[in-house]
Amino acid sequence: MRLDKYLKVSRLIKRRTIANEACDAGRVLINGKVAKASADVKVGDVIEINFGNKAVKAEVTKILETTRKDEAAELFRYL
């Protein structure tokens, strides 16, 4: 699955356009490397998102095309 879509479906970022902009600005890392919005996300990848002075680090545990809000937290695990 594309990184920008995964960020939206997992609700780590609310909108796909904002996920795209964060990737373009180099604020999203997959396994320690700067990632483009089109990068593939696999189970076990570690995603790090930097917003100003706040950083979020999460491990991908599951990949689904769509999910409900209450099930979105099952797609990743905070590190």
Biotite code that builds the C-alpha atoms (Angstrom):
import biotite.structure as struc

atoms = struc.array([
    struc.Atom([0.000, 0.000, 0.000], chain_id="A", res_id=1, res_name="MET", atom_name="CA", element="C"),
    struc.Atom([1.154, 3.557, -0.688], chain_id="A", res_id=2, res_name="ARG", atom_name="CA", element="C"),
    struc.Atom([2.535, 5.448, 2.303], chain_id="A", res_id=3, res_name="LEU", atom_name="CA", element="C"),
    struc.Atom([0.159, 8.414, 1.999], chain_id="A", res_id=4, res_name="ASP", atom_name="CA", element="C"),
    struc.Atom([-2.876, 6.117, 1.860], chain_id="A", res_id=5, res_name="LYS", atom_name="CA", element="C"),
    struc.Atom([-1.663, 4.061, 4.828], chain_id="A", res_id=6, res_name="TYR", atom_name="CA", element="C"),
    struc.Atom([-1.163, 7.194, 6.938], chain_id="A", res_id=7, res_name="LEU", atom_name="CA", element="C"),
    struc.Atom([-4.746, 8.234, 6.201], chain_id="A", res_id=8, res_name="LYS", atom_name="CA", element="C"),
    struc.Atom([-6.355, 4.800, 6.700], chain_id="A", res_id=9, res_name="VAL", atom_name="CA", element="C"),
    struc.Atom([-4.471, 4.242, 9.983], chain_id="A", res_id=10, res_name="SER", atom_name="CA", element="C"),
    struc.Atom([-5.377, 7.796, 11.038], chain_id="A", res_id=11, res_name="ARG", atom_name="CA", element="C"),
    struc.Atom([-1.787, 8.684, 11.903], chain_id="A", res_id=12, res_name="LEU", atom_name="CA", element="C"),
    struc.Atom([-2.497, 11.721, 9.658], chain_id="A", res_id=13, res_name="ILE", atom_name="CA", element="C"),
    struc.Atom([-6.091, 12.882, 9.108], chain_id="A", res_id=14, res_name="LYS", atom_name="CA", element="C"),
    struc.Atom([-6.037, 13.678, 5.375], chain_id="A", res_id=15, res_name="ARG", atom_name="CA", element="C"),
    struc.Atom([-4.204, 12.145, 2.435], chain_id="A", res_id=16, res_name="ARG", atom_name="CA", element="C"),
    struc.Atom([-3.234, 15.570, 1.041], chain_id="A", res_id=17, res_name="THR", atom_name="CA", element="C"),
    struc.Atom([-1.572, 16.463, 4.356], chain_id="A", res_id=18, res_name="ILE", atom_name="CA", element="C"),
    struc.Atom([0.211, 13.092, 4.294], chain_id="A", res_id=19, res_name="ALA", atom_name="CA", element="C"),
    struc.Atom([1.441, 13.915, 0.772], chain_id="A", res_id=20, res_name="ASN", atom_name="CA", element="C"),
    struc.Atom([2.723, 17.319, 1.885], chain_id="A", res_id=21, res_name="GLU", atom_name="CA", element="C"),
    struc.Atom([4.520, 15.824, 4.906], chain_id="A", res_id=22, res_name="ALA", atom_name="CA", element="C"),
    struc.Atom([6.228, 13.273, 2.652], chain_id="A", res_id=23, res_name="CYS", atom_name="CA", element="C"),
    struc.Atom([7.238, 15.939, 0.124], chain_id="A", res_id=24, res_name="ASP", atom_name="CA", element="C"),
    struc.Atom([8.752, 18.026, 2.935], chain_id="A", res_id=25, res_name="ALA", atom_name="CA", element="C"),
    struc.Atom([10.865, 15.048, 4.073], chain_id="A", res_id=26, res_name="GLY", atom_name="CA", element="C"),
    struc.Atom([9.124, 14.723, 7.439], chain_id="A", res_id=27, res_name="ARG", atom_name="CA", element="C"),
    struc.Atom([8.190, 11.046, 7.072], chain_id="A", res_id=28, res_name="VAL", atom_name="CA", element="C"),
    struc.Atom([10.759, 8.266, 7.433], chain_id="A", res_id=29, res_name="LEU", atom_name="CA", element="C"),
    struc.Atom([10.362, 4.548, 6.795], chain_id="A", res_id=30, res_name="ILE", atom_name="CA", element="C"),
    struc.Atom([12.971, 2.420, 8.566], chain_id="A", res_id=31, res_name="ASN", atom_name="CA", element="C"),
    struc.Atom([15.170, 5.501, 9.057], chain_id="A", res_id=32, res_name="GLY", atom_name="CA", element="C"),
    struc.Atom([15.099, 6.686, 5.424], chain_id="A", res_id=33, res_name="LYS", atom_name="CA", element="C"),
    struc.Atom([13.187, 9.657, 4.000], chain_id="A", res_id=34, res_name="VAL", atom_name="CA", element="C"),
    struc.Atom([10.180, 8.301, 2.101], chain_id="A", res_id=35, res_name="ALA", atom_name="CA", element="C"),
    struc.Atom([8.092, 9.601, -0.779], chain_id="A", res_id=36, res_name="LYS", atom_name="CA", element="C"),
    struc.Atom([4.293, 9.441, -0.677], chain_id="A", res_id=37, res_name="ALA", atom_name="CA", element="C"),
    struc.Atom([4.368, 6.635, -3.261], chain_id="A", res_id=38, res_name="SER", atom_name="CA", element="C"),
    struc.Atom([6.655, 4.374, -1.176], chain_id="A", res_id=39, res_name="ALA", atom_name="CA", element="C"),
    struc.Atom([5.322, 0.898, -0.384], chain_id="A", res_id=40, res_name="ASP", atom_name="CA", element="C"),
    struc.Atom([4.488, 0.131, 3.237], chain_id="A", res_id=41, res_name="VAL", atom_name="CA", element="C"),
    struc.Atom([4.848, -3.449, 4.498], chain_id="A", res_id=42, res_name="LYS", atom_name="CA", element="C"),
    struc.Atom([4.062, -5.129, 7.815], chain_id="A", res_id=43, res_name="VAL", atom_name="CA", element="C"),
    struc.Atom([7.001, -4.641, 10.180], chain_id="A", res_id=44, res_name="GLY", atom_name="CA", element="C"),
    struc.Atom([8.089, -1.265, 8.772], chain_id="A", res_id=45, res_name="ASP", atom_name="CA", element="C"),
    struc.Atom([8.807, 1.497, 11.280], chain_id="A", res_id=46, res_name="VAL", atom_name="CA", element="C"),
    struc.Atom([7.291, 4.857, 10.303], chain_id="A", res_id=47, res_name="ILE", atom_name="CA", element="C"),
    struc.Atom([8.536, 8.070, 11.913], chain_id="A", res_id=48, res_name="GLU", atom_name="CA", element="C"),
    struc.Atom([6.634, 11.342, 11.428], chain_id="A", res_id=49, res_name="ILE", atom_name="CA", element="C"),
    struc.Atom([8.145, 14.683, 12.499], chain_id="A", res_id=50, res_name="ASN", atom_name="CA", element="C"),
    struc.Atom([5.836, 17.652, 13.134], chain_id="A", res_id=51, res_name="PHE", atom_name="CA", element="C"),
    struc.Atom([7.825, 20.648, 14.353], chain_id="A", res_id=52, res_name="GLY", atom_name="CA", element="C"),
    struc.Atom([9.135, 19.610, 17.772], chain_id="A", res_id=53, res_name="ASN", atom_name="CA", element="C"),
    struc.Atom([6.880, 16.525, 18.030], chain_id="A", res_id=54, res_name="LYS", atom_name="CA", element="C"),
    struc.Atom([7.866, 13.129, 16.643], chain_id="A", res_id=55, res_name="ALA", atom_name="CA", element="C"),
    struc.Atom([5.680, 10.026, 16.317], chain_id="A", res_id=56, res_name="VAL", atom_name="CA", element="C"),
    struc.Atom([7.195, 6.582, 15.811], chain_id="A", res_id=57, res_name="LYS", atom_name="CA", element="C"),
    struc.Atom([4.986, 3.595, 14.956], chain_id="A", res_id=58, res_name="ALA", atom_name="CA", element="C"),
    struc.Atom([5.424, 0.043, 13.687], chain_id="A", res_id=59, res_name="GLU", atom_name="CA", element="C"),
    struc.Atom([3.076, -1.277, 10.989], chain_id="A", res_id=60, res_name="VAL", atom_name="CA", element="C"),
    struc.Atom([1.232, -4.338, 12.331], chain_id="A", res_id=61, res_name="THR", atom_name="CA", element="C"),
    struc.Atom([-1.537, -4.753, 9.749], chain_id="A", res_id=62, res_name="LYS", atom_name="CA", element="C"),
    struc.Atom([-2.509, -3.333, 6.350], chain_id="A", res_id=63, res_name="ILE", atom_name="CA", element="C"),
    struc.Atom([-6.154, -2.860, 5.331], chain_id="A", res_id=64, res_name="LEU", atom_name="CA", element="C"),
    struc.Atom([-7.653, -0.902, 2.423], chain_id="A", res_id=65, res_name="GLU", atom_name="CA", element="C"),
    struc.Atom([-10.361, 0.642, 4.606], chain_id="A", res_id=66, res_name="THR", atom_name="CA", element="C"),
    struc.Atom([-11.164, 0.580, 8.303], chain_id="A", res_id=67, res_name="THR", atom_name="CA", element="C"),
    struc.Atom([-13.518, 2.063, 10.861], chain_id="A", res_id=68, res_name="ARG", atom_name="CA", element="C"),
    struc.Atom([-12.282, 4.661, 13.315], chain_id="A", res_id=69, res_name="LYS", atom_name="CA", element="C"),
    struc.Atom([-12.287, 2.315, 16.315], chain_id="A", res_id=70, res_name="ASP", atom_name="CA", element="C"),
    struc.Atom([-10.346, -0.366, 14.392], chain_id="A", res_id=71, res_name="GLU", atom_name="CA", element="C"),
    struc.Atom([-7.678, 2.011, 13.036], chain_id="A", res_id=72, res_name="ALA", atom_name="CA", element="C"),
    struc.Atom([-5.506, 1.707, 16.161], chain_id="A", res_id=73, res_name="ALA", atom_name="CA", element="C"),
    struc.Atom([-4.993, -2.004, 15.380], chain_id="A", res_id=74, res_name="GLU", atom_name="CA", element="C"),
    struc.Atom([-3.035, -1.137, 12.204], chain_id="A", res_id=75, res_name="LEU", atom_name="CA", element="C"),
    struc.Atom([0.028, 0.137, 14.067], chain_id="A", res_id=76, res_name="PHE", atom_name="CA", element="C"),
    struc.Atom([1.841, 0.050, 17.406], chain_id="A", res_id=77, res_name="ARG", atom_name="CA", element="C"),
    struc.Atom([3.485, 3.124, 18.934], chain_id="A", res_id=78, res_name="TYR", atom_name="CA", element="C"),
    struc.Atom([7.183, 2.792, 19.754], chain_id="A", res_id=79, res_name="LEU", atom_name="CA", element="C"),
])
